[in-house]
Amino acid sequence: MATRLTRKPSDTWDDVRLVKECLSGHEEAWACLIEKYKALIYSIPVKYGLSQEEASDVFQATCLELLARLPDLREPRALAKWLMQVAHHECYRWKGSQRRMVSRDAEPELPEPETPAIAESLVQQTQEEQILRQAMRSLTPQCRRLVELLFFETPARPYAEVAKELGLARGSIGFTRAKCIERLRRELNKGGFH
């Protein structure tokens, strides 16, 4: 028999509620907020080609900025976009500091480099990935795991293995998969992913 995954109440809170709870000092809300956005934050330095250690530094800097600036956040629904911008800025700053360490001393008259505009395609891709993560989180634990097993693993697992892990009859996997994909599609559409 498969183990049932359970959700904590904070797992279903939207960003407005999470921010409110974080600002009131609710530790579980902070943990949930970081858990919710850690993949988003980490995805940005990875796209910039930073090492795992450098990506961890960007993640920590972004989380510190979140901790310091959360009370000033005007629109909690824009939290994901704000976090992406902070992580992009941290990546630029890190890459810029690496370049400046070599050249600034040799050429003190060089102007400070400007932070280039965030590449639109990179932002779009990151937003789409976040919509997918949000949609996946909204699925039931069983649906989420089924989608992960069938579509996120390479190679995809055979139905017999999936059925065994989820405690389902092998013949019901196709039907269950169709229901889960339809739920995921609805959530993606709600999130603006078409």
JOZI-V24491 format. One record per pair of residues at least 6 apart in sequence whose ideal C-beta (glycine too) atoms are under 6 Angstrom apart, sorted by sequence separation. I is the first residue (numbers start at 1). J is the second residue. D is the distance in Angstrom with one decimal. If there is no record, write none. Layout:
I_J_D / I_J_D
//
This chain:
150_156_5.5 / 22_29_4.8 / 163_170_4.3 / 21_29_3.4 / 22_30_5.3 / 136_144_5.6 / 149_157_5.0 / 46_55_5.8 / 45_55_3.8 / 160_170_5.5 / 163_173_5.4 / 18_29_5.4 / 22_33_5.8 / 159_170_5.7 / 162_173_5.8 / 42_55_5.7 / 45_58_4.2 / 149_162_4.9 / 159_173_4.5 / 18_33_4.9 / 42_59_5.7 / 96_113_5.7 / 10_28_5.2 / 41_59_5.2 / 10_29_5.7 / 41_62_5.1 / 65_86_5.0 / 10_32_4.2 / 92_115_5.0 / 62_86_5.0 / 62_87_4.8 / 62_90_5.7 / 58_87_6.0 / 61_90_4.7 / 88_118_5.1 / 58_90_4.6 / 58_91_5.8 / 147_180_5.7 / 146_180_5.4 / 143_180_3.8 / 41_83_5.9 / 84_126_5.4 / 44_87_4.0 / 48_91_4.6 / 44_88_5.9 / 139_183_5.9 / 37_83_5.5 / 41_87_5.2 / 45_91_5.4 / 135_184_5.6 / 138_187_4.9 / 80_130_5.2 / 135_187_3.7 / 135_188_4.8 / 135_191_5.8 / 19_76_4.0 / 134_191_5.8 / 16_76_4.5 / 131_191_3.9 / 15_76_4.7 / 15_77_5.8 / 131_193_4.5 / 15_79_4.7 / 128_193_6.0 / 40_130_4.9 / 39_133_5.7 / 5_141_3.3 / 2_166_5.1 / 2_167_3.5 / 1_167_5.1
//
